[in-house]
Amino acid sequence: MTRSATLGLAGTFLMAVATAACGGPSGTKTREYPAPSGDRALVAPLKDDSGPEILSWVDGQPIADWPAEIARRDRAIEGYLNDSDPVRAETYGFRSGQTPQLAWNWFRDNPVGFNGVPLVLLKTILDLDPNHPQPALRALARIWKREAVIPGEAGAAGAAWTLDHIGVEPNPADYADGVARPANERQSTLPFGFAYENPRTFEPLSASETAIVDGRLLARRVFKNTSLLIAKVRTADVEDNWERDRPGFGSPGSMDRVFLSCAACHVGRVMVSGKMKFLPGMPNTQIEAQYYSKLLMLTGAALVESGFDPASATAVNPASIKPNTSAVRALYVEMLDKARQHPETMYGPSPAQIARAKVQTLAVADAFPSVIKDLIAVGVKTHFIYHVVARNNAYKQAKPDVFEDRPGQMDAFGVASGLVAIHTRRPDNSFLEFVRRDNPASPFFTGFSKANGLPTDTPGMTAAVTDAKVAADRVFKNVAAWAPPVPAPIDIKSVNWAIERYHANWDGNQGASSRTLASGASATGDPRMVNVRIHEPLNPFIDNLPPPPYPFASIDLAKAKEGKAIFKEKCATCHAPRNQTIYSAATLGVDANRTMVNTSVSRYGLAALVFEACSIYGLNNQGKPGADWCVPKGDWQARLDE
């Protein structure tokens, strides 16, 4: 079922982490790491690094040869990533049935949410020729691809249209000895960090089955009544009903919908001696994650003839949108032709991949009006979050841009607060109804006021209300009163040995145990579409994920020893493992923007969105192992504080 309120990809990587969330064990927990021993030792930080020597965390011994230490650490990390031993997994803090290997697979290969664009449609768009003879398709292609100078052999260079401006790379499996294979030789047709999840498997089609499927694809291509297709794009969806629809929430559905995995932002990369090296857990310092949202917004706008100006800071009225019939028809035909004539370009060349491409394209073609309507809705909602909320409040100046020119950075709350306003517009008002069921004493009903113990009075929202519709309306009406007033983009953070950080973020705005589900929920943008299941083992996974070694051999160990002494004297008081202190902006000598963007309304609202995702997962998996893994402990205030 297509839901008009589904956020789609509008929330894609709106923020690195959310304000608070359901979590596993409390962030105050201190784990005692066992001493490494045996051929497959447990990886762990050094228990005692107070001495003057530069020690290896692999064996606790002084390091005499840095290149050899790089190799030792790389082997230890690889062993952790592929560790499927249940005894070691339990020691690391995983529940029965989950291991570092499973968590790494999910971290790398599974989407954090299920509301992406169907793969066959996304691949059709990504593979469009920027010089396509059809104007609408040429325009779509140039949204996604930019012309760039590409180094060639013997120092030669040439121009090519690429996706490099997004900051994505081929899958690590498509590198041979650190060098990317040519595009036509790669196993994965999507950039690294783009993922889909679907339990269905596809068997190769026989010659007769292929002929039947191709016949169906051709029949849809020549279908004369294309006006019916466009008419369906404009029709109303089935009305939302949270309780009725809940069993389908948080599940992949039948289409392979592409979304971002954790690895998109949290696997770094660096060139070492001309070879690419991937760094699990480190930040991707090239990705323009929020810019990806802009491309989706522009794609939705390109499918509209009138009623949607993506450059405007005024909210769009969805009822005024008129689809671009030529663009929709052309994209529909292009997708069908691609599946019929070049199916290997969608998933790959194997018979099973070709079968998947053809069958999935038929499914998307049958649902094309609702798929296109969802894609346009993504554009409208992204526009509202970034332009109507963020640009009108936090991003009033020309710089920084609300979308781009921030490789390796995101704005946590300066943008994401728009999610709270978006979800008050659900036709069934299920978000505020959930808030009332979950926490009747929420300020959404009792009022955002100093009298309620909050830091400030929020204009238009201080009085108590009992009606959920009234509560929702005043959140939306008073966005300017509670939206973050300043921009606060920050670097994507590393997630290695996360247990060493008492707070998930540098500014202490989130407890450590809440970090994974909060990030997934905010990235997805819709609690009903979060892939909650994969987040359960990610807390223990990043708690124990070792940091990759400095990859270059040019380490002067004598100078490193001197530097350690200076660090111990000048820096270690603040930069200490599990430091619980939160330092003021004035003490640190930095701007105070990060302290200003987490307003009371956004804090309670974003927390409630994460709690809703957790609640849906628990209700849909009652009686199954791990069904309550993210159920918060303690009362609501304790959850919010965490």
C-alpha angles and dihedrals in degrees: 000000000000114000121205091211096055107122093214114189095333090107094050106146094334089156141006093231136000129234100260138338151175107287145180120243116001118277089236091069117118115202122207107222115218117234113264114255140156131026093301101039123183111259115235142148116268112277092214121023096155096113126093097250125095101242132197116237087208096068105355092243128130112269115241101165119038098195089052089049091052089056092047093051093045090054092048092050092047089050091052094048091052097039111129097163109129095207094054090042091056090050090053090054102259118141120242112291095025128095141171089262092056092046092049091050091052092043090053106032109027128077119242088224142019103226100090132122115281108263096236091055095042091050090049089055096042092049096048115126111248085218094049111154091228106083096214092051092044089054092049091050092053092053090063104030130057128192112249139170110252121198113238138188121308091013094300119140135198140182120258138167108245145162091234092114088070090059098240130138138194119278113278088242087065094063122093112204090338096312122108115244119236112277093252091056099050123114095212119058092195128069117259111278095032108110145163134195126211125150091208117104126204127219120209114270120242119234091261092047090049090052091051094048093046088050090055091048091050092047090055090048094056095040102138101204096076089147087070089057091054092043090055090053088061098045123104120261126236110284116263121252114176098200094044094045098039097094088064095048119106094020130111098236122205100301125079097241113189118224135154122280125212088260092066090076104014104054111078127200136203136176113243116184091338094310128107116242120192119215114204112217096013122112122269096234093190104051118108095204098168090044086061086063089055091054090053090049091051090047091055090047091050089060090056126082097194142350098055122079107177092196095057123098090210120100117258120239104222091204089063095055117115114193120234098245096195093050094047093047093046093050091047092053093043091055093049092048092048092054092047101041106024108020092149089071092065106056104349142281103286117110091245091050091049090050090050091050094052097043093045091049090054089052092049091045091054090052096035098123092055092041091054092044089053091049092051089046089054089056093048094048093044088051091052095049097045104030108024096040109020101032094044093050118016100020104046093131124076091246134081096036114230092231115023154014089075107106109185092008139099137180109241104197106359088080109018097064087079086074090070092055092045093055093052085067097064107131092232092043087229094153096062090038088055091049090053093050093045098043118006089182093059115134087239083078105020094045137259098259144128087246087064092053097261123135096247144009111257108217113244093011107069100095125085117252132184102193114088092209091055090048091052095046095053092051090055096040094051100045092128090057096057108020115111108274099208137041118251112179114176138183119271104256132230116248099202120133088356093176087073088069114075089191121045093220135042091244094050094241094138138038117243099243093055097054102097103047091039090055093046094047094048093045091051092045095207123073090207091063102042118126091227094168096069093050095065097079094036095081094060089036095060091036088066103027107120120224115253114250122255096276102217123087095219097098117138100208093195091057090043088057090052090048091052090057091050091047091050091052101039109023114021096084091070100023094058129133113268093003107176097191120113111206124210120245089241092056091051095042094234132124116276097229095112090058091052102050099065099076122180094254094049091044095053092038098050091044090052091051090056092045089052091055090050093048092050091052092049093049093046094049103039112159094017124113111271095012091131098036093119099036103127119243121229130011125324094268091053089052092049092048089052 
